[in-house]
Amino acid sequence: EALVDGLLGAGMRHSDVAECFRLVAAVAFLAEWGAGVDGGGSLGSAAALLRMSEADIRGFFSRAEASVGGGSRQERYFRERSEREAATLRASLAQELYATLFAWLTQRVARGMAPPSDRTSQRTLGLLDLYGFEVF
């Protein structure tokens, strides 16, 4: 509750705060999913939170696609990903979602905390977050 109040106080809208929580939950489900492409319930939950079908996200993690040629002669090839590739891809997606959300959130909070543009003071406030999202 204090987090929501703080974000709203920094100028964010209720819908923005809800979107932040939705993405954090999606990242958590991706992190919980574990190795492989079987996914279980957490894969379906992550897909729903990312507004994707479970079939689409399962396909993304389980199959790699390559296109060869151009124009009317373009051919598409598919291959199954290994469990290790799927786990690496899942971790990379979770990291990118988190990093992008953090950058966006930092920008929004900074904008909400910024002094009026007519202010002449040279004081600034710096914020640093070191997150350790390298290993799930």
C-alpha positions in Angstrom: 0.0 0.0 0.0 2.8 2.4 0.8 4.4 1.6 -2.6 1.2 2.4 -4.4 0.8 5.6 -2.5 4.4 6.6 -3.2 4.1 5.9 -6.9 0.8 7.8 -7.1 2.5 10.7 -5.1 5.2 10.8 -7.8 2.6 11.5 -10.4 1.8 8.1 -11.8 -1.7 7.1 -12.7 -3.5 4.1 -11.2 -3.4 2.4 -14.5 0.4 2.8 -14.8 0.8 1.4 -11.3 -1.4 -1.6 -12.2 0.7 -2.2 -15.4 3.9 -2.2 -13.3 2.5 -4.8 -11.0 1.3 -6.9 -14.0 4.8 -6.9 -15.5 6.5 -7.7 -12.2 4.1 -10.7 -11.7 4.9 -11.9 -15.3 8.6 -11.7 -14.5 8.0 -13.7 -11.3 6.1 -16.4 -13.1 8.9 -16.6 -15.8 11.5 -16.9 -13.0 9.4 -19.6 -11.3 8.9 -21.6 -14.4 12.2 -23.5 -14.3 14.1 -25.2 -17.1 12.5 -26.8 -20.1 9.4 -25.9 -22.1 6.7 -27.8 -20.2 6.0 -24.7 -18.1 3.1 -25.9 -16.1 0.7 -23.3 -14.6 3.3 -20.6 -14.3 3.8 -20.5 -18.1 0.1 -20.0 -18.6 0.0 -17.3 -16.0 3.0 -15.5 -17.5 1.4 -15.6 -20.9 -1.9 -14.2 -19.6 0.0 -11.4 -17.8 2.0 -10.6 -21.0 -1.3 -10.7 -22.9 -0.2 -13.6 -25.1 -1.7 -16.9 -25.7 0.0 -19.8 -23.9 0.5 -21.5 -27.3 2.4 -18.5 -28.6 4.7 -18.2 -25.7 5.2 -22.0 -25.6 6.1 -21.9 -29.3 8.5 -18.9 -28.7 10.4 -20.9 -26.1 10.3 -24.3 -27.8 11.0 -23.6 -31.5 13.5 -21.5 -33.3 12.7 -20.1 -36.8 15.0 -19.1 -39.6 14.2 -17.6 -43.0 16.3 -18.2 -46.1 16.1 -16.4 -49.4 14.0 -13.5 -50.4 10.9 -12.5 -52.2 8.7 -15.3 -53.5 11.6 -17.8 -52.9 11.8 -17.3 -49.2 11.7 -20.5 -47.1 11.2 -20.8 -43.4 12.9 -23.5 -41.3 12.1 -24.5 -37.8 14.0 -26.5 -35.2 13.2 -27.5 -31.7 15.1 -25.7 -28.9 16.9 -27.6 -26.3 15.9 -27.3 -22.6 19.0 -25.3 -22.0 18.2 -22.9 -24.9 14.6 -22.5 -23.6 15.8 -21.8 -20.1 18.3 -19.2 -21.3 15.7 -17.6 -23.5 13.2 -17.5 -20.6 15.8 -15.9 -18.3 16.7 -13.3 -21.0 13.1 -12.4 -21.5 12.6 -12.0 -17.7 15.7 -9.8 -17.5 14.8 -7.6 -20.4 11.2 -7.1 -19.1 12.5 -6.2 -15.7 15.2 -3.9 -17.0 12.8 -2.1 -19.4 10.2 -1.7 -16.6 12.9 -0.4 -14.2 14.1 2.2 -16.8 10.5 3.3 -17.5 9.6 3.5 -13.8 12.7 5.4 -12.9 12.0 7.9 -15.7 8.4 8.3 -14.5 9.3 8.8 -10.8 12.1 11.2 -11.7 9.7 13.3 -13.8 7.1 13.3 -11.0 9.8 14.4 -8.4 11.4 17.0 -10.7 11.2 20.6 -9.4 9.3 23.1 -11.4 11.2 24.3 -14.5 11.4 27.9 -13.2 13.4 26.8 -10.1 17.0 28.1 -10.1 18.4 25.8 -7.4 21.3 23.5 -8.4 20.4 20.7 -5.9 19.7 17.3 -7.4 18.7 13.9 -6.0 20.3 10.8 -7.5 18.8 7.3 -7.2 20.8 4.1 -7.8 19.4 0.6 -7.9 21.7 -2.4 -8.2 19.5 -5.4 -8.9 20.9 -8.9 -9.1 18.8 -10.5 -11.8 21.7 -12.6 -13.3 20.6 -15.9 -11.8 17.2 -17.3 -11.0 
